[in-house]
Amino acid sequence: MGNPDLAAVWLTLKLATVVTALLLIVGTPIAWWLARTRSALKGVVGAVVALPLVLPPTVLGFYLLITMGPHGPVGRLTEALGLGLLPFTFPGLVIASVFYSLPFVVQPIQNAFEAIGERPLEAAATLRAGPWDAFWSVAVPMAKPGFLSGAILGFAHTVGEFGIVLMIGGNIPDKTRVVSVQIYDHVEALEYAEAHWLAGGMVAFSFLVLLALYTFNPARRQRDVR
């Protein structure tokens, strides 16, 4: 794209869409396991999932950079497979963003699964539904509010990332330069007017995301009615 701001916006939306889709695929079984298990490892797994909530993004980005670098286990594997190194590439950004936004998708879905309780699943079992059938025909439809919240939060959180995308992706135009990095570049170059346009767009986007989350979430509407 000729306009670097538009290129950054397009790349950011592309990244957020891919990451959100992957987070729903990866996060759903994790959320289901956390909601249903009685294993002693539940606390450990839950803490690992929630770690990005308290870790500075640069810390997580640093360790991912080491892991995916030429001397890290993932880097050696990707090089052995002929895929090259992941840092400073779009796939590397995707992987880092999945790790960083994981709790924003897993936790709402886990809460939705836990809110279902045992009775609907027991009723499905009495109708000879297997675990797989009960999951898709009962649990997933009843947990739709959690999936909606998780998708919105995961998408929005990915759009707003800065530290981890800068650590893993760097600042390569049309490849890894997302909106947050583009704003930083404008400010660093004292281009405040351009920074205002992008930053104002981010504020408006964040407000609309929260408005959608609080207005159209069926579970929240039901609680407000009660």
Solvent accessible surface area in square Angstrom, and as a share of the most:
residue,aa,sasa,rsa
1,M,133,0.59
2,G,83,0.80
3,N,72,0.37
4,P,69,0.44
5,D,27,0.14
6,L,108,0.54
7,A,8,0.06
8,A,2,0.01
9,V,53,0.30
10,W,141,0.50
11,L,10,0.05
12,T,3,0.02
13,L,76,0.38
14,K,84,0.36
15,L,1,0.01
16,A,0,0.00
17,T,79,0.46
18,V,54,0.31
19,V,0,0.00
20,T,15,0.09
21,A,51,0.40
22,L,65,0.32
23,L,0,0.00
24,L,51,0.25
25,I,120,0.61
26,V,65,0.37
27,G,0,0.00
28,T,16,0.10
29,P,78,0.49
30,I,44,0.22
31,A,0,0.00
32,W,62,0.22
33,W,94,0.33
34,L,3,0.02
35,A,19,0.15
36,R,95,0.35
37,T,25,0.14
38,R,237,0.87
39,S,44,0.29
40,A,103,0.80
41,L,109,0.54
42,K,68,0.29
43,G,55,0.52
44,V,89,0.51
45,V,46,0.27
46,G,25,0.24
47,A,61,0.47
48,V,94,0.54
49,V,8,0.04
50,A,25,0.19
51,L,82,0.41
52,P,15,0.10
53,L,84,0.42
54,V,119,0.68
55,L,50,0.25
56,P,68,0.43
57,P,42,0.27
58,T,68,0.39
59,V,53,0.30
60,L,26,0.13
61,G,0,0.00
62,F,93,0.39
63,Y,130,0.49
64,L,18,0.09
65,L,44,0.22
66,I,97,0.49
67,T,44,0.26
68,M,4,0.02
69,G,7,0.07
70,P,73,0.46
71,H,152,0.68
72,G,3,0.03
73,P,99,0.62
74,V,52,0.30
75,G,0,0.00
76,R,148,0.54
77,L,103,0.51
78,T,11,0.07
79,E,85,0.38
80,A,88,0.68
81,L,116,0.58
82,G,66,0.64
83,L,124,0.62
84,G,34,0.32
85,L,60,0.30
86,L,25,0.12
87,P,15,0.09
88,F,101,0.42
89,T,45,0.26
90,F,40,0.16
91,P,72,0.45
92,G,0,0.00
93,L,0,0.00
94,V,12,0.07
95,I,60,0.30
96,A,0,0.00
97,S,0,0.00
98,V,23,0.13
99,F,102,0.42
100,Y,27,0.10
101,S,0,0.00
102,L,24,0.12
103,P,1,0.01
104,F,55,0.23
105,V,0,0.00
106,V,0,0.00
107,Q,66,0.29
108,P,22,0.14
109,I,0,0.00
110,Q,30,0.13
111,N,91,0.47
112,A,17,0.13
113,F,6,0.03
114,E,80,0.36
115,A,88,0.68
116,I,18,0.09
117,G,34,0.33
118,E,90,0.41
119,R,200,0.73
120,P,36,0.23
121,L,19,0.10
122,E,99,0.44
123,A,54,0.42
124,A,8,0.06
125,A,62,0.48
126,T,108,0.63
127,L,147,0.73
128,R,228,0.83
129,A,29,0.23
130,G,29,0.28
131,P,127,0.80
132,W,179,0.63
133,D,81,0.42
134,A,10,0.08
135,F,20,0.08
136,W,133,0.47
137,S,73,0.47
138,V,27,0.15
139,A,0,0.00
140,V,28,0.16
141,P,56,0.35
142,M,99,0.44
143,A,0,0.00
144,K,131,0.55
145,P,28,0.18
146,G,5,0.05
147,F,40,0.17
148,L,67,0.33
149,S,12,0.07
150,G,0,0.00
151,A,26,0.20
152,I,33,0.17
153,L,49,0.25
154,G,0,0.00
155,F,50,0.21
156,A,23,0.18
157,H,43,0.19
158,T,3,0.02
159,V,8,0.04
160,G,42,0.41
161,E,4,0.02
162,F,75,0.31
163,G,10,0.09
164,I,0,0.00
165,V,1,0.00
166,L,60,0.30
167,M,55,0.24
168,I,0,0.00
169,G,0,0.00
170,G,13,0.13
171,N,57,0.29
172,I,60,0.30
173,P,72,0.45
174,D,84,0.43
175,K,127,0.54
176,T,0,0.00
177,R,46,0.17
178,V,3,0.02
179,V,8,0.05
180,S,15,0.10
181,V,0,0.00
182,Q,5,0.02
183,I,32,0.16
184,Y,102,0.39
185,D,33,0.17
186,H,15,0.06
187,V,65,0.37
188,E,120,0.54
189,A,59,0.46
190,L,129,0.64
191,E,71,0.32
192,Y,119,0.45
193,A,65,0.50
194,E,70,0.31
195,A,7,0.05
196,H,134,0.60
197,W,207,0.73
198,L,18,0.09
199,A,38,0.30
200,G,39,0.37
201,G,41,0.39
202,M,39,0.17
203,V,106,0.61
204,A,53,0.41
205,F,55,0.23
206,S,52,0.34
207,F,125,0.52
208,L,107,0.53
209,V,18,0.11
210,L,89,0.44
211,L,86,0.43
212,A,29,0.22
213,L,15,0.08
214,Y,121,0.46
215,T,58,0.34
216,F,127,0.53
217,N,11,0.06
218,P,46,0.29
219,A,30,0.23
220,R,70,0.26
221,R,118,0.43
222,Q,105,0.47
223,R,133,0.49
224,D,109,0.57
225,V,133,0.76
226,R,223,0.81
